[in-house]
Amino acid sequence: MVDKLKYVKETIKSGHTGGGGPFTEKCEKILEKELGVPKVLLTTSGTTALEMAAMLLNIKPGDEVIVPSFTFVSTANAFVKFGAKPIFADIRSDTLNMDEGFLNKLITSKTKAIIPVHYAGVGCNMSYRFEVAQQHNIAVVEDNVQGLFGKYNSRFLGTFGDLSALSFHETKTFTCGEGGALIINNKKYIERANIIRDKGTDHQKFLNGQVDRYGWVDYGSSYTPADMLAAYLYPQLKDYKQIQADRKKKWLYYYNQLKGWAQENNVQIPYIPPECESSYQIFHLVLPSPKKCQELITHLKMNGVAATTHYPPLHLSKMGQKFGGKLGDCPVTESISECLVRLPLHNGLSLADQNYIVYLTKNCW
């Protein structure tokens, strides 16, 4: 078992608990090595990683970014914060990822970026997105907060786009309570990313001996996490293969136990295309109707199991409607969001817990 507190205690004893410490660097180096990317910067959250991406792309009022409607608000909000208009795309009914078939129809002369989300850790069709983005000279920013160590065509998710965001929120497989990371695949962004993360200063140049004193040189914010958080994350990343294998085992147990029942009851279970290897972040069921969905959630909760739905459509939210979203724009999203149930899936979930959840699910009706 990973001892998550060992290095936290070490950090406390060292007296360096703030941002930019040795464990922050160690986590970044592990991710750079394992993912094979030029640069990783730990951040305070997945949201702030996306905000850094928006700043690096110089997002400004009048720009447009294409996002799936079926995603967490941060995917859009990180860019809206700097003036961008979100253009909402519908999702595929199988993977629940952004439907790549809509991309060309949504791109305009104002499009600055495409933001694919790897829902539940299953990779989007990145080959096609890359092709479209290159044709139109548009940046790709992967929202990979659910997909760390998942793969598409044998390549790690988060390594395709110009930039990519990770999350280490308490709900994720690898966690420090609240944290994230910005993956930088396009090297031209590295120097400015360091400045933005460090409150708009060239502090990193000072540390490298490139300047005598550091100063305020650009926009920025305090996006560096406390080193105590990185110390908590560090042993998990060191042991990521074992943790990931255990997560996969739990996910496959649900899949194998429920696939027959799902087929008999017209319930959709997760689909992983052959070119993908999931990160197994979420196990969800799509029920045949909103009524069935609520019945299952209620049944599980009455028996002590905290099952939940997931994202309401962003285009139908109060903010989404301000940007022109309306009913019927994303029909698959609208349908799926009313029928999806997430079963509990976390690192502490026991086989007995899963047996109980499977039993309750199969005996709901």
C-alpha positions, 0 to 999 in steps of 0.5 A: 500500500502506498504510504501517502503521509511519509513524504508529507511529514518529510516536507513539514520537517524540511520547512518548505511546504509552500509552492515550487518545492522539491516534491513539485519538481519530482512529480513533474519529472515523473509525469514528463518521463512516463508520458514522454512530454517536454514539460509538465507544470503542477497547478492548483487544480485542473481548472487553473491548468485550463486557465493557463492554457487560455492565457498561453493562447492569448484568448480574448473577447471575440474568440471562439472555442469549441467544447462539448456540452457534456462536460464540467463547467471548467472546460468552458469557464476557463476560456470564457473568463478571458472573453471567449465564446463557447461553441457547444458541440454534441457528443457521440452516443457510444463513448460520450465524447465530442462528436468529431463529425460536427467539428467542420460545421462549428469552425469559423474565422473566430475559432481559436481552439478545440477543447476535446474532453476524454470522458471517463478516461476513454480517448477521443478520436485525436487523429481526426481532431489533429487533422482538422485543427491543422487545416484551420491553424487552430490550437488543440487543448485536451481536457484530460482531467479524467484520462491520465494514463489512458491511451489512444492508438497506444499513445498516452492521452494528453500528449496530442494537443498543444496543451493539456490539463490534468486533475488531482482532485479527490475524486480522481484515481491519483489525488492530492485533494485539490491539484492539477497539471498543465502538460505542454507538448508545444515547446514554444509555450514553456517559457511563458507558462513558467512566468504565468504560473509564477504570478507573472514574474520571471522567477524561474529565470532568476532561479536558473541564474539567467537574471540577477533579480526577478520582476513582473513581466507578464500576466499571471497568477498564483498557480503553483500548488503547495509542496505538501500536496505534491508530497502526498501525490508523489508516491502515488505517481511513483506507483502508478502502474499498480494503482492503475491496474487495481482501478482497471480490475474494479472497473472490469468487475462492474463490466463483467457482472453487469453486461448481461443484465444491461443487455436484457434491460436495454441499459447502455454500459461503457464502450471502449473503442479498440484503438483506446485504452481507458484510464477507468476513471468512471463506470456509468450506466445509461438507462432507457429513460429518465424515469428508470434512471431516477428509480435506480438512483433512488433504489441505491441511495435507499440502500446506502449507495451513493450513485449519482447522475453526471453533467447537465448540458452546458448549452442549456445552463443559465450561462450557456443560454447567454451564449446562445444555447437552446433546447435541441442544439445537442440532442444526444447530450440532452438525452444522455444527461437525463439517463446516466448513472455513475456507480461508485468507483474509487481506490478504496472500494472493496470487492464486497462493496462492489458485490453489494452494488451489483446485487442492488443494481440487478434487483432494482426492478 
